[in-house]
Amino acid sequence: MIEYAKVILPKVSFSKDLFRKELLKCISWVDESDLSELRTFCYENFSDMYPEILSEVFSTIAA
């Protein structure tokens, strides 16, 4: 599922609401062992665009 997240998140990054929705879906689908990799990927690629979404979403999950 991590590979799916790496494909879909850039495609929906044009919309703040859609990005947040898809990020939450990806987090729910990804294995706990891959959560750290997803977090790193998101911060490396989207921290300039959506820092508030990343902080909000990743602060609510245990990783």
PDBQT receptor file of N, H, CA, C and O in Angstrom, charges set to zero:
ATOM      1  N   MET A   1       0.801  -1.202   0.000  1.00  0.00    +0.000 N 
ATOM      2  CA  MET A   1       0.000   0.000   0.000  1.00  0.00    +0.000 C 
ATOM      3  C   MET A   1       0.845   1.269   0.000  1.00  0.00    +0.000 C 
ATOM      4  O   MET A   1       0.383   2.319  -0.446  1.00  0.00    +0.000 OA
ATOM      5  N   ILE A   2       2.055   1.186   0.485  1.00  0.00    +0.000 N 
ATOM      6  H   ILE A   2       2.431   0.333   0.847  1.00  0.00    +0.000 HD
ATOM      7  CA  ILE A   2       2.917   2.367   0.512  1.00  0.00    +0.000 C 
ATOM      8  C   ILE A   2       3.193   2.853  -0.910  1.00  0.00    +0.000 C 
ATOM      9  O   ILE A   2       3.276   4.058  -1.150  1.00  0.00    +0.000 OA
ATOM     10  N   GLU A   3       3.333   1.935  -1.837  1.00  0.00    +0.000 N 
ATOM     11  H   GLU A   3       3.266   0.957  -1.642  1.00  0.00    +0.000 HD
ATOM     12  CA  GLU A   3       3.574   2.330  -3.224  1.00  0.00    +0.000 C 
ATOM     13  C   GLU A   3       2.355   3.031  -3.817  1.00  0.00    +0.000 C 
ATOM     14  O   GLU A   3       2.497   3.973  -4.597  1.00  0.00    +0.000 OA
ATOM     15  N   TYR A   4       1.187   2.584  -3.458  1.00  0.00    +0.000 N 
ATOM     16  H   TYR A   4       1.072   1.819  -2.825  1.00  0.00    +0.000 HD
ATOM     17  CA  TYR A   4      -0.043   3.251  -3.901  1.00  0.00    +0.000 C 
ATOM     18  C   TYR A   4      -0.073   4.685  -3.376  1.00  0.00    +0.000 C 
ATOM     19  O   TYR A   4      -0.413   5.611  -4.112  1.00  0.00    +0.000 OA
ATOM     20  N   ALA A   5       0.277   4.866  -2.126  1.00  0.00    +0.000 N 
ATOM     21  H   ALA A   5       0.553   4.114  -1.528  1.00  0.00    +0.000 HD
ATOM     22  CA  ALA A   5       0.292   6.202  -1.528  1.00  0.00    +0.000 C 
ATOM     23  C   ALA A   5       1.268   7.108  -2.263  1.00  0.00    +0.000 C 
ATOM     24  O   ALA A   5       0.985   8.287  -2.472  1.00  0.00    +0.000 OA
ATOM     25  N   LYS A   6       2.402   6.569  -2.651  1.00  0.00    +0.000 N 
ATOM     26  H   LYS A   6       2.632   5.611  -2.481  1.00  0.00    +0.000 HD
ATOM     27  CA  LYS A   6       3.420   7.363  -3.350  1.00  0.00    +0.000 C 
ATOM     28  C   LYS A   6       2.973   7.760  -4.756  1.00  0.00    +0.000 C 
ATOM     29  O   LYS A   6       3.492   8.716  -5.332  1.00  0.00    +0.000 OA
ATOM     30  N   VAL A   7       2.021   7.031  -5.294  1.00  0.00    +0.000 N 
ATOM     31  H   VAL A   7       1.600   6.254  -4.826  1.00  0.00    +0.000 HD
ATOM     32  CA  VAL A   7       1.487   7.361  -6.612  1.00  0.00    +0.000 C 
ATOM     33  C   VAL A   7       0.308   8.334  -6.493  1.00  0.00    +0.000 C 
ATOM     34  O   VAL A   7       0.235   9.323  -7.222  1.00  0.00    +0.000 OA
ATOM     35  N   ILE A   8      -0.597   8.048  -5.581  1.00  0.00    +0.000 N 
ATOM     36  H   ILE A   8      -0.538   7.244  -4.989  1.00  0.00    +0.000 HD
ATOM     37  CA  ILE A   8      -1.842   8.823  -5.524  1.00  0.00    +0.000 C 
ATOM     38  C   ILE A   8      -1.668  10.188  -4.867  1.00  0.00    +0.000 C 
ATOM     39  O   ILE A   8      -2.287  11.153  -5.316  1.00  0.00    +0.000 OA
ATOM     40  N   LEU A   9      -0.868  10.306  -3.845  1.00  0.00    +0.000 N 
ATOM     41  H   LEU A   9      -0.365   9.522  -3.481  1.00  0.00    +0.000 HD
ATOM     42  CA  LEU A   9      -0.762  11.589  -3.151  1.00  0.00    +0.000 C 
ATOM     43  C   LEU A   9      -0.243  12.723  -4.033  1.00  0.00    +0.000 C 
ATOM     44  O   LEU A   9      -0.786  13.826  -3.970  1.00  0.00    +0.000 OA
ATOM     45  N   PRO A  10       0.780  12.501  -4.847  1.00  0.00    +0.000 N 
ATOM     46  CA  PRO A  10       1.182  13.586  -5.756  1.00  0.00    +0.000 C 
ATOM     47  C   PRO A  10       0.081  13.969  -6.752  1.00  0.00    +0.000 C 
ATOM     48  O   PRO A  10      -0.033  15.131  -7.143  1.00  0.00    +0.000 OA
ATOM     49  N   LYS A  11      -0.718  12.993  -7.153  1.00  0.00    +0.000 N 
ATOM     50  H   LYS A  11      -0.625  12.049  -6.835  1.00  0.00    +0.000 HD
ATOM     51  CA  LYS A  11      -1.771  13.266  -8.128  1.00  0.00    +0.000 C 
ATOM     52  C   LYS A  11      -2.903  14.109  -7.548  1.00  0.00    +0.000 C 
ATOM     53  O   LYS A  11      -3.576  14.827  -8.287  1.00  0.00    +0.000 OA
ATOM     54  N   VAL A  12      -3.120  14.032  -6.251  1.00  0.00    +0.000 N 
ATOM     55  H   VAL A  12      -2.573  13.449  -5.650  1.00  0.00    +0.000 HD
ATOM     56  CA  VAL A  12      -4.212  14.791  -5.629  1.00  0.00    +0.000 C 
ATOM     57  C   VAL A  12      -3.707  16.016  -4.872  1.00  0.00    +0.000 C 
ATOM     58  O   VAL A  12      -4.488  16.695  -4.206  1.00  0.00    +0.000 OA
ATOM     59  N   SER A  13      -2.444  16.297  -4.964  1.00  0.00    +0.000 N 
ATOM     60  H   SER A  13      -1.810  15.746  -5.505  1.00  0.00    +0.000 HD
ATOM     61  CA  SER A  13      -1.876  17.397  -4.186  1.00  0.00    +0.000 C 
ATOM     62  C   SER A  13      -2.317  18.780  -4.674  1.00  0.00    +0.000 C 
ATOM     63  O   SER A  13      -2.019  19.781  -4.022  1.00  0.00    +0.000 OA
ATOM     64  N   PHE A  14      -3.006  18.850  -5.787  1.00  0.00    +0.000 N 
ATOM     65  H   PHE A  14      -3.247  18.037  -6.316  1.00  0.00    +0.000 HD
ATOM     66  CA  PHE A  14      -3.507  20.131  -6.283  1.00  0.00    +0.000 C 
ATOM     67  C   PHE A  14      -4.642  20.674  -5.415  1.00  0.00    +0.000 C 
ATOM     68  O   PHE A  14      -4.932  21.870  -5.442  1.00  0.00    +0.000 OA
ATOM     69  N   SER A  15      -5.280  19.793  -4.647  1.00  0.00    +0.000 N 
ATOM     70  H   SER A  15      -5.045  18.821  -4.625  1.00  0.00    +0.000 HD
ATOM     71  CA  SER A  15      -6.424  20.181  -3.821  1.00  0.00    +0.000 C 
ATOM     72  C   SER A  15      -6.144  19.859  -2.358  1.00  0.00    +0.000 C 
ATOM     73  O   SER A  15      -5.883  18.708  -2.008  1.00  0.00    +0.000 OA
ATOM     74  N   LYS A  16      -6.200  20.865  -1.522  1.00  0.00    +0.000 N 
ATOM     75  H   LYS A  16      -6.413  21.799  -1.807  1.00  0.00    +0.000 HD
ATOM     76  CA  LYS A  16      -5.936  20.687  -0.093  1.00  0.00    +0.000 C 
ATOM     77  C   LYS A  16      -6.891  19.663   0.532  1.00  0.00    +0.000 C 
ATOM     78  O   LYS A  16      -6.457  18.770   1.260  1.00  0.00    +0.000 OA
ATOM     79  N   ASP A  17      -8.173  19.794   0.250  1.00  0.00    +0.000 N 
ATOM     80  H   ASP A  17      -8.526  20.519  -0.342  1.00  0.00    +0.000 HD
ATOM     81  CA  ASP A  17      -9.165  18.893   0.840  1.00  0.00    +0.000 C 
ATOM     82  C   ASP A  17      -9.011  17.457   0.337  1.00  0.00    +0.000 C 
ATOM     83  O   ASP A  17      -9.102  16.505   1.112  1.00  0.00    +0.000 OA
ATOM     84  N   LEU A  18      -8.779  17.317  -0.946  1.00  0.00    +0.000 N 
ATOM     85  H   LEU A  18      -8.705  18.090  -1.576  1.00  0.00    +0.000 HD
ATOM     86  CA  LEU A  18      -8.598  15.983  -1.524  1.00  0.00    +0.000 C 
ATOM     87  C   LEU A  18      -7.311  15.339  -1.014  1.00  0.00    +0.000 C 
ATOM     88  O   LEU A  18      -7.280  14.141  -0.731  1.00  0.00    +0.000 OA
ATOM     89  N   PHE A  19      -6.258  16.133  -0.899  1.00  0.00    +0.000 N 
ATOM     90  H   PHE A  19      -6.283  17.106  -1.129  1.00  0.00    +0.000 HD
ATOM     91  CA  PHE A  19      -4.998  15.612  -0.375  1.00  0.00    +0.000 C 
ATOM     92  C   PHE A  19      -5.188  15.077   1.046  1.00  0.00    +0.000 C 
ATOM     93  O   PHE A  19      -4.740  13.976   1.365  1.00  0.00    +0.000 OA
ATOM     94  N   ARG A  20      -5.847  15.854   1.884  1.00  0.00    +0.000 N 
ATOM     95  H   ARG A  20      -6.211  16.749   1.624  1.00  0.00    +0.000 HD
ATOM     96  CA  ARG A  20      -6.082  15.437   3.272  1.00  0.00    +0.000 C 
ATOM     97  C   ARG A  20      -6.900  14.143   3.311  1.00  0.00    +0.000 C 
ATOM     98  O   ARG A  20      -6.573  13.221   4.059  1.00  0.00    +0.000 OA
ATOM     99  N   LYS A  21      -7.954  14.078   2.514  1.00  0.00    +0.000 N 
ATOM    100  H   LYS A  21      -8.219  14.827   1.906  1.00  0.00    +0.000 HD
ATOM    101  CA  LYS A  21      -8.813  12.893   2.467  1.00  0.00    +0.000 C 
ATOM    102  C   LYS A  21      -8.023  11.650   2.043  1.00  0.00    +0.000 C 
ATOM    103  O   LYS A  21      -8.131  10.595   2.668  1.00  0.00    +0.000 OA
ATOM    104  N   GLU A  22      -7.235  11.783   0.985  1.00  0.00    +0.000 N 
ATOM    105  H   GLU A  22      -7.148  12.640   0.477  1.00  0.00    +0.000 HD
ATOM    106  CA  GLU A  22      -6.466  10.640   0.487  1.00  0.00    +0.000 C 
ATOM    107  C   GLU A  22      -5.339  10.253   1.447  1.00  0.00    +0.000 C 
ATOM    108  O   GLU A  22      -5.019   9.073   1.591  1.00  0.00    +0.000 OA
ATOM    109  N   LEU A  23      -4.747  11.237   2.095  1.00  0.00    +0.000 N 
ATOM    110  H   LEU A  23      -5.007  12.196   1.979  1.00  0.00    +0.000 HD
ATOM    111  CA  LEU A  23      -3.707  10.932   3.077  1.00  0.00    +0.000 C 
ATOM    112  C   LEU A  23      -4.289  10.119   4.229  1.00  0.00    +0.000 C 
ATOM    113  O   LEU A  23      -3.676   9.147   4.671  1.00  0.00    +0.000 OA
ATOM    114  N   LEU A  24      -5.441  10.499   4.707  1.00  0.00    +0.000 N 
ATOM    115  H   LEU A  24      -5.938  11.288   4.348  1.00  0.00    +0.000 HD
ATOM    116  CA  LEU A  24      -6.087   9.751   5.784  1.00  0.00    +0.000 C 
ATOM    117  C   LEU A  24      -6.415   8.324   5.341  1.00  0.00    +0.000 C 
ATOM    118  O   LEU A  24      -6.255   7.378   6.112  1.00  0.00    +0.000 OA
ATOM    119  N   LYS A  25      -6.870   8.175   4.108  1.00  0.00    +0.000 N 
ATOM    120  H   LYS A  25      -7.000   8.943   3.481  1.00  0.00    +0.000 HD
ATOM    121  CA  LYS A  25      -7.143   6.827   3.584  1.00  0.00    +0.000 C 
ATOM    122  C   LYS A  25      -5.863   6.003   3.521  1.00  0.00    +0.000 C 
ATOM    123  O   LYS A  25      -5.842   4.841   3.926  1.00  0.00    +0.000 OA
ATOM    124  N   CYS A  26      -4.800   6.612   3.011  1.00  0.00    +0.000 N 
ATOM    125  H   CYS A  26      -4.817   7.556   2.682  1.00  0.00    +0.000 HD
ATOM    126  CA  CYS A  26      -3.528   5.892   2.888  1.00  0.00    +0.000 C 
ATOM    127  C   CYS A  26      -3.016   5.454   4.256  1.00  0.00    +0.000 C 
ATOM    128  O   CYS A  26      -2.507   4.345   4.410  1.00  0.00    +0.000 OA
ATOM    129  N   ILE A  27      -3.153   6.317   5.228  1.00  0.00    +0.000 N 
ATOM    130  H   ILE A  27      -3.567   7.218   5.103  1.00  0.00    +0.000 HD
ATOM    131  CA  ILE A  27      -2.706   5.972   6.581  1.00  0.00    +0.000 C 
ATOM    132  C   ILE A  27      -3.506   4.799   7.128  1.00  0.00    +0.000 C 
ATOM    133  O   ILE A  27      -2.954   3.929   7.802  1.00  0.00    +0.000 OA
ATOM    134  N   SER A  28      -4.791   4.772   6.844  1.00  0.00    +0.000 N 
ATOM    135  H   SER A  28      -5.239   5.479   6.296  1.00  0.00    +0.000 HD
ATOM    136  CA  SER A  28      -5.611   3.672   7.356  1.00  0.00    +0.000 C 
ATOM    137  C   SER A  28      -5.290   2.354   6.658  1.00  0.00    +0.000 C 
ATOM    138  O   SER A  28      -5.491   1.286   7.236  1.00  0.00    +0.000 OA
ATOM    139  N   TRP A  29      -4.797   2.415   5.428  1.00  0.00    +0.000 N 
ATOM    140  H   TRP A  29      -4.633   3.283   4.959  1.00  0.00    +0.000 HD
ATOM    141  CA  TRP A  29      -4.494   1.204   4.672  1.00  0.00    +0.000 C 
ATOM    142  C   TRP A  29      -3.087   0.680   4.870  1.00  0.00    +0.000 C 
ATOM    143  O   TRP A  29      -2.848  -0.523   4.764  1.00  0.00    +0.000 OA
ATOM    144  N   VAL A  30      -2.162   1.565   5.155  1.00  0.00    +0.000 N 
ATOM    145  H   VAL A  30      -2.356   2.543   5.241  1.00  0.00    +0.000 HD
ATOM    146  CA  VAL A  30      -0.756   1.169   5.208  1.00  0.00    +0.000 C 
ATOM    147  C   VAL A  30      -0.481   0.346   6.473  1.00  0.00    +0.000 C 
ATOM    148  O   VAL A  30      -1.076   0.590   7.523  1.00  0.00    +0.000 OA
ATOM    149  N   ASP A  31       0.405  -0.609   6.361  1.00  0.00    +0.000 N 
ATOM    150  H   ASP A  31       0.888  -0.808   5.508  1.00  0.00    +0.000 HD
ATOM    151  CA  ASP A  31       0.822  -1.401   7.521  1.00  0.00    +0.000 C 
ATOM    152  C   ASP A  31       1.549  -0.509   8.510  1.00  0.00    +0.000 C 
ATOM    153  O   ASP A  31       2.195   0.463   8.120  1.00  0.00    +0.000 OA
ATOM    154  N   GLU A  32       1.443  -0.839   9.784  1.00  0.00    +0.000 N 
ATOM    155  H   GLU A  32       0.918  -1.629  10.100  1.00  0.00    +0.000 HD
ATOM    156  CA  GLU A  32       2.131  -0.046  10.810  1.00  0.00    +0.000 C 
ATOM    157  C   GLU A  32       3.628   0.017  10.547  1.00  0.00    +0.000 C 
ATOM    158  O   GLU A  32       4.270   1.027  10.839  1.00  0.00    +0.000 OA
ATOM    159  N   SER A  33       4.180  -1.042  10.004  1.00  0.00    +0.000 N 
ATOM    160  H   SER A  33       3.659  -1.862   9.767  1.00  0.00    +0.000 HD
ATOM    161  CA  SER A  33       5.616  -1.076   9.736  1.00  0.00    +0.000 C 
ATOM    162  C   SER A  33       6.021  -0.090   8.641  1.00  0.00    +0.000 C 
ATOM    163  O   SER A  33       7.183   0.310   8.569  1.00  0.00    +0.000 OA
ATOM    164  N   ASP A  34       5.074   0.304   7.791  1.00  0.00    +0.000 N 
ATOM    165  H   ASP A  34       4.130  -0.022   7.850  1.00  0.00    +0.000 HD
ATOM    166  CA  ASP A  34       5.362   1.244   6.710  1.00  0.00    +0.000 C 
ATOM    167  C   ASP A  34       4.960   2.678   7.041  1.00  0.00    +0.000 C 
ATOM    168  O   ASP A  34       5.183   3.584   6.238  1.00  0.00    +0.000 OA
ATOM    169  N   LEU A  35       4.378   2.888   8.197  1.00  0.00    +0.000 N 
ATOM    170  H   LEU A  35       4.197   2.152   8.850  1.00  0.00    +0.000 HD
ATOM    171  CA  LEU A  35       3.898   4.210   8.556  1.00  0.00    +0.000 C 
ATOM    172  C   LEU A  35       5.014   5.241   8.623  1.00  0.00    +0.000 C 
ATOM    173  O   LEU A  35       4.833   6.383   8.200  1.00  0.00    +0.000 OA
ATOM    174  N   SER A  36       6.145   4.851   9.142  1.00  0.00    +0.000 N 
ATOM    175  H   SER A  36       6.292   3.924   9.486  1.00  0.00    +0.000 HD
ATOM    176  CA  SER A  36       7.291   5.756   9.216  1.00  0.00    +0.000 C 
ATOM    177  C   SER A  36       7.766   6.159   7.829  1.00  0.00    +0.000 C 
ATOM    178  O   SER A  36       8.122   7.315   7.601  1.00  0.00    +0.000 OA
ATOM    179  N   GLU A  37       7.771   5.211   6.907  1.00  0.00    +0.000 N 
ATOM    180  H   GLU A  37       7.482   4.272   7.092  1.00  0.00    +0.000 HD
ATOM    181  CA  GLU A  37       8.173   5.503   5.532  1.00  0.00    +0.000 C 
ATOM    182  C   GLU A  37       7.183   6.463   4.869  1.00  0.00    +0.000 C 
ATOM    183  O   GLU A  37       7.588   7.364   4.134  1.00  0.00    +0.000 OA
ATOM    184  N   LEU A  38       5.898   6.274   5.126  1.00  0.00    +0.000 N 
ATOM    185  H   LEU A  38       5.569   5.542   5.723  1.00  0.00    +0.000 HD
ATOM    186  CA  LEU A  38       4.880   7.164   4.582  1.00  0.00    +0.000 C 
ATOM    187  C   LEU A  38       5.050   8.576   5.144  1.00  0.00    +0.000 C 
ATOM    188  O   LEU A  38       4.963   9.558   4.407  1.00  0.00    +0.000 OA
ATOM    189  N   ARG A  39       5.288   8.669   6.428  1.00  0.00    +0.000 N 
ATOM    190  H   ARG A  39       5.359   7.871   7.027  1.00  0.00    +0.000 HD
ATOM    191  CA  ARG A  39       5.490   9.977   7.060  1.00  0.00    +0.000 C 
ATOM    192  C   ARG A  39       6.701  10.682   6.445  1.00  0.00    +0.000 C 
ATOM    193  O   ARG A  39       6.625  11.865   6.116  1.00  0.00    +0.000 OA
ATOM    194  N   THR A  40       7.791   9.978   6.291  1.00  0.00    +0.000 N 
ATOM    195  H   THR A  40       7.853   9.016   6.558  1.00  0.00    +0.000 HD
ATOM    196  CA  THR A  40       8.997  10.562   5.695  1.00  0.00    +0.000 C 
ATOM    197  C   THR A  40       8.724  11.019   4.272  1.00  0.00    +0.000 C 
ATOM    198  O   THR A  40       9.101  12.128   3.893  1.00  0.00    +0.000 OA
ATOM    199  N   PHE A  41       8.077  10.181   3.487  1.00  0.00    +0.000 N 
ATOM    200  H   PHE A  41       7.771   9.280   3.794  1.00  0.00    +0.000 HD
ATOM    201  CA  PHE A  41       7.734  10.534   2.112  1.00  0.00    +0.000 C 
ATOM    202  C   PHE A  41       6.892  11.808   2.066  1.00  0.00    +0.000 C 
ATOM    203  O   PHE A  41       7.158  12.709   1.271  1.00  0.00    +0.000 OA
ATOM    204  N   CYS A  42       5.889  11.873   2.913  1.00  0.00    +0.000 N 
ATOM    205  H   CYS A  42       5.672  11.141   3.559  1.00  0.00    +0.000 HD
ATOM    206  CA  CYS A  42       4.991  13.032   2.905  1.00  0.00    +0.000 C 
ATOM    207  C   CYS A  42       5.718  14.309   3.299  1.00  0.00    +0.000 C 
ATOM    208  O   CYS A  42       5.539  15.345   2.659  1.00  0.00    +0.000 OA
ATOM    209  N   TYR A  43       6.531  14.246   4.338  1.00  0.00    +0.000 N 
ATOM    210  H   TYR A  43       6.677  13.404   4.857  1.00  0.00    +0.000 HD
ATOM    211  CA  TYR A  43       7.242  15.451   4.761  1.00  0.00    +0.000 C 
ATOM    212  C   TYR A  43       8.276  15.884   3.725  1.00  0.00    +0.000 C 
ATOM    213  O   TYR A  43       8.494  17.081   3.534  1.00  0.00    +0.000 OA
ATOM    214  N   GLU A  44       8.904  14.940   3.065  1.00  0.00    +0.000 N 
ATOM    215  H   GLU A  44       8.727  13.968   3.221  1.00  0.00    +0.000 HD
ATOM    216  CA  GLU A  44       9.887  15.291   2.033  1.00  0.00    +0.000 C 
ATOM    217  C   GLU A  44       9.229  15.919   0.809  1.00  0.00    +0.000 C 
ATOM    218  O   GLU A  44       9.832  16.769   0.154  1.00  0.00    +0.000 OA
ATOM    219  N   ASN A  45       8.009  15.515   0.494  1.00  0.00    +0.000 N 
ATOM    220  H   ASN A  45       7.519  14.825   1.027  1.00  0.00    +0.000 HD
ATOM    221  CA  ASN A  45       7.371  15.945  -0.743  1.00  0.00    +0.000 C 
ATOM    222  C   ASN A  45       6.293  17.014  -0.586  1.00  0.00    +0.000 C 
ATOM    223  O   ASN A  45       6.008  17.749  -1.532  1.00  0.00    +0.000 OA
ATOM    224  N   PHE A  46       5.698  17.106   0.588  1.00  0.00    +0.000 N 
ATOM    225  H   PHE A  46       5.930  16.509   1.356  1.00  0.00    +0.000 HD
ATOM    226  CA  PHE A  46       4.547  17.998   0.730  1.00  0.00    +0.000 C 
ATOM    227  C   PHE A  46       4.633  18.978   1.893  1.00  0.00    +0.000 C 
ATOM    228  O   PHE A  46       3.666  19.692   2.159  1.00  0.00    +0.000 OA
ATOM    229  N   SER A  47       5.749  19.033   2.583  1.00  0.00    +0.000 N 
ATOM    230  H   SER A  47       6.534  18.453   2.367  1.00  0.00    +0.000 HD
ATOM    231  CA  SER A  47       5.840  19.922   3.742  1.00  0.00    +0.000 C 
ATOM    232  C   SER A  47       5.780  21.392   3.354  1.00  0.00    +0.000 C 
ATOM    233  O   SER A  47       5.365  22.219   4.166  1.00  0.00    +0.000 OA
ATOM    234  N   ASP A  48       6.180  21.739   2.139  1.00  0.00    +0.000 N 
ATOM    235  H   ASP A  48       6.517  21.068   1.479  1.00  0.00    +0.000 HD
ATOM    236  CA  ASP A  48       6.073  23.128   1.693  1.00  0.00    +0.000 C 
ATOM    237  C   ASP A  48       4.628  23.507   1.357  1.00  0.00    +0.000 C 
ATOM    238  O   ASP A  48       4.217  24.651   1.548  1.00  0.00    +0.000 OA
ATOM    239  N   MET A  49       3.876  22.547   0.863  1.00  0.00    +0.000 N 
ATOM    240  H   MET A  49       4.209  21.618   0.708  1.00  0.00    +0.000 HD
ATOM    241  CA  MET A  49       2.501  22.819   0.433  1.00  0.00    +0.000 C 
ATOM    242  C   MET A  49       1.497  22.749   1.582  1.00  0.00    +0.000 C 
ATOM    243  O   MET A  49       0.655  23.634   1.741  1.00  0.00    +0.000 OA
ATOM    244  N   TYR A  50       1.598  21.688   2.379  1.00  0.00    +0.000 N 
ATOM    245  H   TYR A  50       2.281  20.970   2.250  1.00  0.00    +0.000 HD
ATOM    246  CA  TYR A  50       0.572  21.404   3.382  1.00  0.00    +0.000 C 
ATOM    247  C   TYR A  50       1.158  21.059   4.756  1.00  0.00    +0.000 C 
ATOM    248  O   TYR A  50       0.853  19.995   5.294  1.00  0.00    +0.000 OA
ATOM    249  N   PRO A  51       1.978  21.920   5.327  1.00  0.00    +0.000 N 
ATOM    250  CA  PRO A  51       2.576  21.578   6.628  1.00  0.00    +0.000 C 
ATOM    251  C   PRO A  51       1.538  21.389   7.724  1.00  0.00    +0.000 C 
ATOM    252  O   PRO A  51       1.708  20.548   8.606  1.00  0.00    +0.000 OA
ATOM    253  N   GLU A  52       0.454  22.177   7.670  1.00  0.00    +0.000 N 
ATOM    254  H   GLU A  52       0.316  22.861   6.953  1.00  0.00    +0.000 HD
ATOM    255  CA  GLU A  52      -0.567  22.073   8.710  1.00  0.00    +0.000 C 
ATOM    256  C   GLU A  52      -1.325  20.755   8.629  1.00  0.00    +0.000 C 
ATOM    257  O   GLU A  52      -1.683  20.185   9.660  1.00  0.00    +0.000 OA
ATOM    258  N   ILE A  53      -1.572  20.268   7.431  1.00  0.00    +0.000 N 
ATOM    259  H   ILE A  53      -1.281  20.731   6.593  1.00  0.00    +0.000 HD
ATOM    260  CA  ILE A  53      -2.256  18.982   7.276  1.00  0.00    +0.000 C 
ATOM    261  C   ILE A  53      -1.361  17.853   7.767  1.00  0.00    +0.000 C 
ATOM    262  O   ILE A  53      -1.817  16.968   8.490  1.00  0.00    +0.000 OA
ATOM    263  N   LEU A  54      -0.105  17.877   7.383  1.00  0.00    +0.000 N 
ATOM    264  H   LEU A  54       0.266  18.596   6.795  1.00  0.00    +0.000 HD
ATOM    265  CA  LEU A  54       0.818  16.825   7.813  1.00  0.00    +0.000 C 
ATOM    266  C   LEU A  54       0.944  16.804   9.320  1.00  0.00    +0.000 C 
ATOM    267  O   LEU A  54       0.899  15.733   9.927  1.00  0.00    +0.000 OA
ATOM    268  N   SER A  55       1.099  17.963   9.937  1.00  0.00    +0.000 N 
ATOM    269  H   SER A  55       1.135  18.832   9.445  1.00  0.00    +0.000 HD
ATOM    270  CA  SER A  55       1.212  18.021  11.399  1.00  0.00    +0.000 C 
ATOM    271  C   SER A  55      -0.028  17.498  12.070  1.00  0.00    +0.000 C 
ATOM    272  O   SER A  55       0.046  16.710  13.013  1.00  0.00    +0.000 OA
ATOM    273  N   GLU A  56      -1.178  17.939  11.579  1.00  0.00    +0.000 N 
ATOM    274  H   GLU A  56      -1.238  18.579  10.813  1.00  0.00    +0.000 HD
ATOM    275  CA  GLU A  56      -2.442  17.517  12.161  1.00  0.00    +0.000 C 
ATOM    276  C   GLU A  56      -2.652  16.007  12.044  1.00  0.00    +0.000 C 
ATOM    277  O   GLU A  56      -2.967  15.336  13.027  1.00  0.00    +0.000 OA
ATOM    278  N   VAL A  57      -2.476  15.488  10.844  1.00  0.00    +0.000 N 
ATOM    279  H   VAL A  57      -2.220  16.033  10.046  1.00  0.00    +0.000 HD
ATOM    280  CA  VAL A  57      -2.761  14.075  10.577  1.00  0.00    +0.000 C 
ATOM    281  C   VAL A  57      -1.757  13.157  11.285  1.00  0.00    +0.000 C 
ATOM    282  O   VAL A  57      -2.151  12.176  11.915  1.00  0.00    +0.000 OA
ATOM    283  N   PHE A  58      -0.481  13.471  11.183  1.00  0.00    +0.000 N 
ATOM    284  H   PHE A  58      -0.161  14.268  10.670  1.00  0.00    +0.000 HD
ATOM    285  CA  PHE A  58       0.504  12.569  11.775  1.00  0.00    +0.000 C 
ATOM    286  C   PHE A  58       0.625  12.718  13.291  1.00  0.00    +0.000 C 
ATOM    287  O   PHE A  58       1.168  11.833  13.953  1.00  0.00    +0.000 OA
ATOM    288  N   SER A  59       0.131  13.818  13.845  1.00  0.00    +0.000 N 
ATOM    289  H   SER A  59      -0.309  14.536  13.307  1.00  0.00    +0.000 HD
ATOM    290  CA  SER A  59       0.168  13.958  15.306  1.00  0.00    +0.000 C 
ATOM    291  C   SER A  59      -0.942  13.151  15.974  1.00  0.00    +0.000 C 
ATOM    292  O   SER A  59      -0.884  12.878  17.173  1.00  0.00    +0.000 OA
ATOM    293  N   THR A  60      -1.948  12.775  15.198  1.00  0.00    +0.000 N 
ATOM    294  H   THR A  60      -1.996  12.997  14.224  1.00  0.00    +0.000 HD
ATOM    295  CA  THR A  60      -3.083  12.030  15.770  1.00  0.00    +0.000 C 
ATOM    296  C   THR A  60      -2.865  10.522  15.754  1.00  0.00    +0.000 C 
ATOM    297  O   THR A  60      -3.677   9.775  16.300  1.00  0.00    +0.000 OA
ATOM    298  N   ILE A  61      -1.782  10.067  15.135  1.00  0.00    +0.000 N 
ATOM    299  H   ILE A  61      -1.122  10.674  14.691  1.00  0.00    +0.000 HD
ATOM    300  CA  ILE A  61      -1.524   8.631  15.073  1.00  0.00    +0.000 C 
ATOM    301  C   ILE A  61      -0.256   8.306  15.839  1.00  0.00    +0.000 C 
ATOM    302  O   ILE A  61       0.648   9.132  15.961  1.00  0.00    +0.000 OA
ATOM    303  N   ALA A  62      -0.209   7.117  16.340  1.00  0.00    +0.000 N 
ATOM    304  H   ALA A  62      -0.944   6.446  16.242  1.00  0.00    +0.000 HD
ATOM    305  CA  ALA A  62       0.984   6.649  17.056  1.00  0.00    +0.000 C 
ATOM    306  C   ALA A  62       1.901   5.971  16.063  1.00  0.00    +0.000 C 
ATOM    307  O   ALA A  62       1.502   5.047  15.354  1.00  0.00    +0.000 OA
ATOM    308  N   ALA A  63       3.133   6.442  16.022  1.00  0.00    +0.000 N 
ATOM    309  H   ALA A  63       3.456   7.193  16.598  1.00  0.00    +0.000 HD
ATOM    310  CA  ALA A  63       4.096   5.812  15.101  1.00  0.00    +0.000 C 
ATOM    311  C   ALA A  63       5.462   5.785  15.723  1.00  0.00    +0.000 C 
ATOM    312  O   ALA A  63       6.411   5.297  15.109  1.00  0.00    +0.000 OA
TER     313      ALA A  63
